[in-house]
Amino acid sequence: MDRQLTLMAVHAHPDDEVLSTGGVLAAASAEGIRTVLVTCTNGEQGDGPGGIKPGEPGHDEAQVREVRLAELKASAALLGITDTELLGYHDSGMVGWEANGRPDAFANVPLEQSAARLAALMETYRPDVVVTYDENGGYGHPDHIQAHRITVEAIRTSGIPAKFYHAAISRSRFTTFFADLRAQGADVGDFEPPADFGTPDELITTEVDVSAQVTRKRKALEAHASQGENIFFLRLPEEGQQRVFGYESFVRQFSTVPVPDHEDDLFAGLR
């Protein structure tokens, strides 16, 4: 292929770019592949200074937005992301939060409006590969679900990417890892993955070894310091971080180029 390859990742909030796609973004960038991060919301429903939660006295959405977007910029630089695009929608908050009812919350913006903006970005960048969440947004967050919806619609209307993936977490890999942590007496706090956490292994089509990018992923995650209380993985020992950050899994939704059933490269068939 003569032209430059392009990877586009569509995420809901500042910090979402790191865990499921930070390694592939960093690795692609290091290869000279153009990497485009689209972040749909400004993350206003994140923690404020001192861990102040939304709805608590002193939580200032404007301040949280400013901090989180600055952290996103730092994270993108650490991952080597070449282009960052902000859709700028208001964070909808977790299911059941008061912010769910705001008419300007991302989850409530008419699909055709937000999808058209994403489709325009696809027209601009012409991504070969697009990655976002599955139809449940990974874990049911309204903004993650909406990010999935607008990505599917933007792909349908633009017809641009050659390959489309859902980010995934290998159920067996994570279950084994978490059991090992507990057996070693690691501090995992109150986090307890449900039995159906993650994606069944038989559905995963693509596992990418990003172990060479673990340090960059960790530093990018640390750049989102204002949300550190909520980022369980930063509390893991170094060996645990190496294991959990070292592979990124995906479920291929379609490919217009011939590919094997199981891949270790998002760009298989395109190089």
N, C-alpha and C positions, 0 to 999 in steps of 0.2 A: 504494500500500500504506500503510495507516494505521499499522500497528505498526512498531517499530524493526527494521530489518534486522540480521542477526547473521551474522558469519563466524567459523567455528571451524577452527583449524589444529591438527592432531595431530602432534606431533614426538617424537622418541626421547630426545634429550638436551638439556641446556642448551647453547645456541649454535646448534642446528639451526634455530631459528626465524628466523634472520636472512637467510641467503643466498637461500633459495628462496621465502620468503614475507614477509620483512621489509618489502618495499616495499608489497605489497598490504595488509598489516596496518596499516602507518603511514598509507597513503592512506585506507583505510576509516575508521580512527579519526578522521582529520582531517575526514571528511565527516559524522561523527556516527553512524556505523555501529558497533554493538557488536562488539568483537573479543575472541574467547576463544582463549587459547593453552592447549593441554593438553600437558604435558611428561611423558612416561611414566617416565623414569628420573632418578636423581639425578646421573648422570655420574661415578660413583666410579672408573671406569677411565680417566679423563682424567689429564693430567700434574699432578703435585704441584708445590709451590714449587721453583723452580730448574730446572723441566723434568724432575723425577724421574718416570720411567715406571713403570707398574704392574709389579710383580714385582721392581723394584730396591729396594735397601736404603733405608729412609726414606720409602717411599711409604705415606702414611697415608690410607686410604679415607675415614675420617670427616672428616678435614681437607679432603680434596678435595671431598667432598660439600658441606660448609659453604661453601667458597669458591665453588663453581660455582653453588649455588642463590642466593647473594648476587649473583653476576654476572648470573644470569638475571633477578632482580628489577630490577637496574639496566637491563638491555637492554630489558625489557618497558616500563619507564617511558619510555625514550628513543623507543621505537616507538609509544608512546601506547596500548598494549594495555590494554583495560579490565578484563579478567578473566584471571587466570592460575591454572590448576588443575594440581596436582602429583599424579600417580598414585603416585609415591614408590617405584617398583620399583628393584631393584639393576641397575646397568649390567652388561650381558652381556659387554662387551669385543668386540674385533674377532674375526673368524673364526679359530679355532685357539688363542685365548688360554685360559689356565687358567680364567678366570672363566666361560667357556662352560658349565662343568660344574656350577656352583652351582645347587642346586635353587631358590633364591630369585631367580636371574637372570631378568630380564624375559622373555627368550626361552623360558624353561622354565616360566613360570607358565601354568597351564591357560587356554586361550583363552577358555572360557566365563566364567571368573572376571574376567579383566581387561576383556573386552569388555562384561560386565555393568556394570562401573564406568563405562566410557565411555558406554554407553547411558544410564545414569542422568544423566550430565552433559548429554547431548543432550536428555533430558527436561526438565532444569532450564533450559537456555539456548535450546532450540528453534532451533538454527542453520538458516538458510536455505541456506547454502553451507558445505560441509566440504571441507578440503584435507588430504591426507597424501601419502605416498610411493607409488610403484608396487609391484607384487608382488615386485620384487627389492630394494626399499628404496632405490632409486636406485643403489646400488653394492654391495649384498650384505651390508651390516652386519646381524647378527642382530636387533638392536633395531629397526632401521628396517623390516625385514621384518615383525617382530611388530607394530609400530605400524600397518602396512598391514593386517595380518590382523584386528586388533581393531577397526579403524575400519570395515572392510567388514562385520564381524559386527554391530557396534553399529548401523550404518545399517540392516542387514537386520532386526534385531529391533525397532528403534525406528520405522523408516519415516518419520523426521522431515525430513531435509534435502530441499530441492527440487533442489539441484544438488550433484554430487560430482566432485572433481577430483584427479588425481595431479599433484604438482609435477614439473616437467621442466626439462631444460637443452637448448636448441636445439643440435643437433650441429653444424650449419653455422655458426651464430653463434659458438659457442665455438671451433671449429676455426680459423676465420678470425681470430678475436681472438688466439688463442694463437700462430698463425703470425706475425701482425704483431708481437707482443711479441718473439719470437725475432729477427725481422728487425731490430728496433730495438735489439737488444742488451740487452734488459731482463733483470734477474736473476730467473729463474724457478726457481732452485734445481734440485732433482732431479725436479721434477714433470714428468711426461710423460704426457699423456692418451692412453689406448689408442685404436685406430682406431674402436672401436665406442662410445666415450665419448659420453654424452648420448643424447637422444631424436631419432630421425629426424624431419626437419621435417614430413613429410607426416602424422605422427601428432599433431602439436601443433594443438590446436583454439583455444587462447586465449593471446594474448600481450598483456601489460599493460605499458604505458609507465609506469614508476615513477621516471623520471629526477628528478622533483621531490623524491623521497625518498632520493636517494643519500647525502646528508650524514647523515641520520638512520640509514640502514643501516650506514654506516661507523662511526659512533659507537657503535651498538649492538653491532657486531662487536668493536670495541675494548674494550667493556665486559667481554668474555670474555677478559681479559688473561692469565689463567692458562693458556689454551690457544693463546696467540699463536704459539708455535712451529709449531703444526699448521695454522694458518689462512693458507694460501698467499696469499689475496687481499689480505691486509693489507700485503703487500710490494709490491704493484703501485703504479706511479706514479698520480697523481691522474687523469690522462686514462684510464688503464687501468681504474681503479675505476669511473669514470663509465660506461664502456662495458659492463663486466661486471655492474655493479649496476643499470643503468638499465632493464632489461627483466626481467620474470619470466614464465616460460612454464608452461603447464599442458595436460594432456590431460583433456578432459571425459569422465567415465565415464557420467554420465546427467544428464538434466534433465527435470523434470516440467513445465516451462514452455517455450513455444516460444522457440527461440534460432537465430541464424544458424549456419552451419557453422563460421565463424571469428569469434571474439569478441575484443574488446579490453577486456572488463569481466567480472569474475566474476559480477556481479549483472545481467547482460543478461537481460531477460525478467522481472525481479523489481522493477524500479523503476517 
